[in-house]
Amino acid sequence: MEVRRTVQVKLAMSESDADLLHETIRQFRWAANYVVLNARNEEGYVETSKGKLNSRTYDDVRRETDLHANLVQAARSRAADALKSVVAKWKRGKNASLPYFSSPFLEYDKRSATFHDDHASLSTVDGRITAEYVLPDDGRETPHSEYLFSDDYETTGATLHYREHSDEFYLHVRTKADVNAPEPCENGTVLGVDLGVENIAVTSTGVFWSASELDHWHREYEKRRASLQQCGSRSAHEIMQAIGRKETSRFEHLLHRVSNELVEEADERGCSHIAFEDLTDIRDRMPGAKRLHAWAFRRLYDYVEYKAEERGISVQQVNPANTSRRCSSCGFTHEDNRSSQDTFECLKCGYANHADYNAAKNIGYRLLGTQTAGEGGAPVGVRLNTGMMNANGVTAVPTLVRAGVHGECHGR
């Protein structure tokens, strides 16, 4: 199984080399934006094929810039990927503008950069420069030691980013490796996961992760930012940027912890699949969700996906339609089944439980309904807190209801 990881590495270089990178970034962005401008034809059709975009723009970009041929192709590929994303939104009926590249970045592959243990050789508009790595202390377990310096991981490329607030360059180095992952369980089972505003994640086994810590620190950082905005000084602006970095770091640490525990829950329960609701436009369909929540959901999903992959657990998204209104016990679907944010009570059979737990089970059932046991390694049941649901109903398993989780409660 192929596993991919990205490692951030701070760079050190001379002032003249930094100036070359700045100019290379400027021309790279111009090239990518030029491809976007030439993607739309007179009839309004937007081309996304890399080959056709290359035919339209390659000669012009080579003539107007000093970029190496590989960097020209990298700029075209970045533009094509962004165009595909916009066209996909249009097909879903969403409003979206054509992409415009303004952030300072560069894309490197093995032809335009050479990666060593302590430095990288990078193409610029005037030959190559040598950028030294600023590495953490030896002896610490870091992504650098685990992936960048590991003989098992191969470096495939990198994205160069310039951080204006600190006047620093960073390489986001991409690596990959083939690992021997455990085979999925023969009798596969699904762990359903519901995402929400009050509880960032709830599983079909009844484990809840509250969003209170996430929301608390977001409010605290917002207060500090609002206070600093009133100052309007350059110092206040720099402090605001530092607060933003600290906020992101704190949230990412929290989401890593939740993802570790969620994958551990799936592994301990013998699950071969983890089912999430489709994250597309999740903020639009979730009352009370902020941009922070949508960002957290996507980051959590990404963390769970790659951590579960290493244990041979598949992670998939399913259609979320009516998962909050459907009774996970009898299947009756009605908007009044969910009487409040937390409470679910079926109008037909009387099944009552926490609304997020009910939705988590339905999400698991949704994946169960899209696959069959005959497909080879496909799930045949949904793991619950007090049993496992399969096509024939709930089959009891010797599992105790643990403190802090919700059990089953049937009837009024």
C-alpha positions in Angstrom: 0.0 0.0 0.0 1.3 3.4 -0.9 1.5 6.0 1.9 2.2 9.7 1.3 3.4 12.3 3.8 4.4 16.0 3.6 7.2 17.5 5.8 7.7 21.3 6.3 11.3 22.4 6.2 12.5 25.9 7.0 15.2 27.1 4.6 18.3 29.3 5.0 20.0 31.1 2.1 21.9 34.2 1.1 20.1 37.5 0.5 20.9 37.3 -3.3 19.5 33.8 -3.5 16.4 34.9 -1.7 15.9 37.7 -4.3 16.2 35.1 -7.1 13.4 33.0 -5.4 11.2 36.1 -5.1 11.6 36.8 -8.8 11.0 33.2 -9.7 7.8 33.2 -7.6 6.6 36.4 -9.3 7.1 34.9 -12.8 5.6 31.5 -11.7 2.4 33.2 -10.5 2.2 35.2 -13.7 2.5 32.0 -15.7 -0.2 30.3 -13.8 -2.5 33.3 -14.1 -1.8 33.5 -17.8 -2.9 29.9 -18.3 -6.2 30.7 -16.4 -6.8 33.8 -18.6 -6.4 31.7 -21.7 -8.5 28.8 -20.5 -11.9 30.3 -21.5 -12.8 30.4 -25.2 -15.2 32.8 -27.0 -18.2 30.6 -26.3 -17.4 30.7 -22.6 -16.2 27.1 -22.4 -13.4 26.6 -19.8 -10.6 24.2 -20.8 -9.2 22.0 -18.1 -7.1 19.6 -20.1 -3.4 20.0 -19.2 -2.4 19.0 -22.7 -4.6 21.5 -24.5 -3.7 24.3 -22.0 -0.1 23.6 -22.6 -0.6 23.9 -26.4 -2.3 27.3 -25.9 0.2 28.8 -23.5 3.6 27.1 -23.4 5.3 29.1 -26.1 4.0 32.4 -24.8 5.1 31.7 -21.3 8.6 30.6 -22.3 8.9 33.8 -24.4 7.6 36.2 -21.7 9.4 34.7 -18.7 12.8 33.3 -17.7 11.3 30.2 -16.2 12.8 26.8 -16.7 10.7 24.5 -18.9 9.8 22.3 -15.9 8.6 25.3 -13.9 6.4 26.4 -16.9 4.8 23.0 -16.9 4.3 23.1 -13.1 2.6 26.4 -13.4 0.3 25.1 -16.1 -0.5 22.0 -14.0 -1.4 24.1 -11.0 -3.7 26.3 -13.0 -5.4 23.2 -14.6 -6.0 21.7 -11.2 -7.5 24.9 -9.9 -9.7 25.2 -13.0 -11.0 21.7 -12.6 -12.1 22.6 -9.0 -14.0 25.6 -10.2 -15.7 23.7 -13.0 -16.7 21.0 -10.6 -18.4 23.6 -8.4 -20.3 25.0 -11.4 -21.6 21.5 -12.2 -23.0 21.4 -8.6 -24.7 24.7 -9.2 -22.3 26.7 -7.0 -21.0 30.2 -7.8 -17.3 30.4 -8.2 -14.8 32.7 -9.9 -12.0 31.6 -12.1 -8.9 31.1 -9.9 -6.3 33.8 -9.4 -2.9 33.1 -7.8 -1.7 35.7 -5.4 0.1 33.8 -2.6 3.9 33.4 -2.9 4.6 29.8 -3.8 6.4 27.6 -6.3 6.0 24.0 -7.4 9.1 21.8 -7.7 9.5 18.2 -8.9 12.6 16.0 -9.3 13.6 17.7 -12.5 13.5 21.3 -11.2 14.9 20.5 -7.7 17.3 18.1 -6.1 16.8 17.1 -2.5 19.6 16.2 -0.1 19.8 15.3 3.6 20.6 18.9 4.7 19.9 21.1 1.7 18.0 21.4 -1.6 19.1 22.6 -5.0 16.3 24.7 -6.5 15.8 26.1 -10.0 15.3 29.8 -10.4 15.0 32.3 -13.3 18.8 32.5 -13.2 20.2 29.0 -12.6 20.1 27.0 -9.4 20.6 28.0 -5.8 21.4 26.0 -2.7 19.0 26.3 0.2 20.2 24.9 3.5 17.7 23.1 5.8 17.0 24.5 9.3 16.4 21.2 11.1 15.2 20.3 14.6 17.6 19.0 17.2 18.9 15.4 16.7 17.3 12.7 18.8 13.8 14.1 18.7 11.1 12.1 17.0 9.9 14.5 14.3 8.3 14.2 10.8 11.8 15.0 9.5 13.3 11.9 11.1 10.3 9.7 10.4 9.8 10.6 6.7 12.4 13.0 5.3 15.4 11.0 6.4 13.9 7.6 6.3 15.2 5.1 3.8 11.7 3.8 3.4 10.3 7.1 2.1 11.1 8.6 -1.3 11.0 12.3 -2.0 8.7 13.1 -4.9 8.6 16.9 -5.0 7.9 20.0 -2.9 6.0 23.2 -2.8 8.0 26.3 -1.8 6.1 28.8 0.4 7.2 32.3 1.4 5.8 33.6 4.7 5.7 37.3 4.5 5.1 37.9 8.3 8.4 36.2 9.2 10.3 36.8 6.0 11.0 33.0 5.7 11.0 30.4 3.1 9.6 26.9 3.7 9.7 23.8 1.6 6.7 21.4 2.0 8.5 18.3 0.9 6.3 15.4 -0.4 7.3 11.9 0.3 5.9 8.4 -0.4 6.5 4.8 0.7 5.1 1.4 0.2 4.1 -0.1 3.5 2.7 -3.5 4.5 -0.7 -2.6 5.9 -2.8 -5.1 7.8 -5.5 -6.8 5.7 -9.1 -5.7 6.4 -11.1 -8.0 8.5 -12.7 -10.9 6.6 -16.1 -10.0 8.1 -15.8 -6.3 7.7 -17.7 -3.8 9.8 -18.3 0.0 9.5 -17.8 2.7 12.2 -20.2 5.5 11.4 -19.0 9.1 12.3 -21.3 12.1 12.6 -19.7 15.6 12.6 -21.4 18.5 14.3 -21.1 21.9 15.9 -21.6 20.9 19.6 -19.9 17.6 19.2 -17.1 17.7 16.6 -17.4 13.9 16.1 -19.7 11.1 17.4 -19.3 7.4 16.4 -21.8 4.7 16.0 -20.2 3.0 19.0 -21.4 6.0 21.1 -18.2 7.8 21.7 -18.5 11.6 21.7 -15.8 14.3 21.2 -17.1 17.7 22.3 -16.3 20.8 20.3 -16.4 23.0 23.4 -12.6 23.3 23.6 -12.4 24.2 19.9 -15.1 26.8 20.3 -13.6 28.2 23.6 -10.2 28.9 22.2 -11.7 30.3 19.0 -13.7 32.8 21.1 -10.6 33.7 23.1 -8.5 34.3 20.0 -11.3 36.3 18.4 -11.4 38.6 21.4 -7.7 39.2 21.3 -7.8 39.9 17.5 -10.7 42.4 18.0 -8.7 44.2 20.6 -5.6 44.4 18.5 -7.5 45.5 15.4 -8.5 48.7 17.3 -4.9 49.6 17.7 -4.2 49.5 14.0 -0.4 49.6 14.5 2.2 47.5 12.6 3.1 45.8 15.9 -0.5 44.9 16.6 -0.8 43.5 13.0 2.3 41.3 13.6 0.9 40.1 17.0 -2.4 39.2 15.2 -0.5 37.1 12.7 1.3 35.3 15.5 -2.0 34.7 17.3 -3.4 33.2 14.1 -0.4 30.8 13.8 -0.8 29.8 17.5 -4.6 29.3 17.0 -4.0 27.0 14.0 -1.3 25.0 15.9 -3.6 24.5 18.9 -6.5 23.4 16.8 -4.4 21.0 14.7 -3.0 19.5 17.9 -6.6 19.0 19.1 -7.7 17.4 15.8 -4.7 15.1 15.8 -5.7 13.9 19.2 -9.3 13.3 18.2 -8.3 11.5 15.0 -5.9 9.3 16.9 -8.6 8.3 19.3 -11.2 7.8 16.6 -8.9 5.5 14.6 -8.1 3.6 17.8 -11.8 3.2 18.4 -12.2 1.7 15.0 -9.2 -0.6 15.4 -10.2 -1.8 18.8 -13.8 -2.6 17.6 -12.4 -4.6 14.6 -13.8 -2.2 12.0 -12.6 -2.4 8.4 -14.3 0.8 7.3 -15.0 4.3 8.7 -17.9 6.2 7.2 -18.1 10.0 7.2 -20.8 12.2 5.7 -19.9 13.9 2.4 -18.0 17.1 3.4 -19.1 19.0 0.2 -20.9 22.2 1.2 -21.2 20.9 4.8 -21.3 24.4 6.2 -24.3 25.3 4.1 -26.4 22.4 5.3 -25.4 22.5 9.0 -27.2 25.1 11.1 -24.8 27.1 13.3 -21.6 25.9 11.5 -18.9 28.5 11.0 -16.0 28.5 8.7 -13.9 27.2 11.6 -16.1 24.1 11.8 -16.0 23.4 8.1 -12.2 23.7 8.2 -12.0 21.4 11.3 -14.2 18.8 9.7 -12.0 18.6 6.6 -8.8 18.6 8.6 -10.1 15.8 10.9 -11.2 13.7 7.9 -7.7 14.1 6.3 -6.0 13.1 9.5 -8.3 10.0 10.0 -7.9 9.0 6.4 -4.1 8.6 6.4 -3.9 7.3 10.0 -6.5 4.6 9.3 -4.9 3.7 6.0 -1.8 2.6 7.9 -3.9 0.1 9.8 -5.7 -1.3 6.8 -8.9 0.6 7.5 -10.7 2.2 4.6 -12.3 5.7 5.1 -15.1 6.8 2.9 -17.7 9.6 2.6 -21.4 8.9 2.0 -24.5 10.9 1.1 -25.7 12.6 4.3 -29.3 13.1 3.1 -31.8 12.6 6.0 -29.2 10.9 8.3 -30.3 13.3 11.1 -34.1 12.7 10.5 -34.1 8.9 9.9 -34.7 6.6 12.8 -31.7 4.2 13.1 -34.0 1.6 14.7 -37.0 1.3 12.3 -36.0 3.5 9.4 -38.9 6.0 9.6 -37.8 9.4 8.3 -39.5 12.6 9.4 -38.2 16.1 10.2 -40.0 16.1 13.5 -38.1 13.0 14.7 -35.4 15.4 15.8 -37.1 17.6 18.3 -34.0 19.6 19.4 -30.3 19.9 18.6 -29.5 17.0 21.0 -32.7 14.9 21.1 -33.9 12.3 18.6 -37.3 10.5 19.3 -38.9 8.5 16.5 -42.6 9.4 16.0 -43.3 5.9 14.7 -41.5 3.4 17.0 -40.6 5.6 19.9 -36.8 5.0 19.7 -35.1 7.8 21.6 -31.4 8.7 21.9 -28.9 11.5 21.4 -29.5 12.9 17.9 -25.8 12.8 16.9 -25.5 9.2 17.9 -28.6 8.3 15.9 -27.0 10.1 12.9 -23.7 8.4 13.3 -25.4 5.0 13.0 -27.3 6.1 9.9 -24.1 7.2 8.3 -22.7 3.8 8.9 -25.8 2.2 7.5 -25.5 4.4 4.4 -22.1 2.9 3.6 -23.4 -0.5 4.4 -26.2 0.0 1.8 -23.8 1.0 -0.9 -21.7 -2.2 -0.7 -22.3 -5.9 -0.4 -20.3 -8.6 1.2 -19.8 -10.3 -2.1 -17.7 -7.4 -3.4 -14.7 -8.7 -1.5 -13.6 -7.1 1.7 -16.8 -4.9 1.7 -18.5 -4.2 5.0 -21.2 -6.5 6.2 -22.2 -4.7 9.4 -22.2 -1.4 11.4 -20.4 -1.4 14.7 -22.7 -0.1 17.5 -22.2 0.5 21.2 -24.1 -2.6 22.3 -24.0 -4.8 19.1 -23.6 -4.8 15.4 -26.2 -4.1 12.8 -26.3 -6.2 9.7 -28.9 -7.0 7.0 -30.8 -9.2 9.5 -30.9 -6.7 12.4 -28.9 -6.2 15.5 -26.6 -9.1 16.5 -25.3 -8.9 20.1 -21.6 -8.9 20.7 -19.9 -9.1 24.1 -19.3 -5.4 24.5 -19.8 -3.4 27.7 -21.2 0.1 27.7 -18.3 2.3 28.8 -18.5 5.4 30.9 -18.9 8.5 28.7 -20.6 6.8 25.8 -24.3 6.4 25.0 -26.0 3.1 25.0 -29.2 2.0 23.3 -32.6 3.1 24.6 -35.7 1.8 22.9 -39.2 3.0 23.5 -40.6 6.1 25.1 
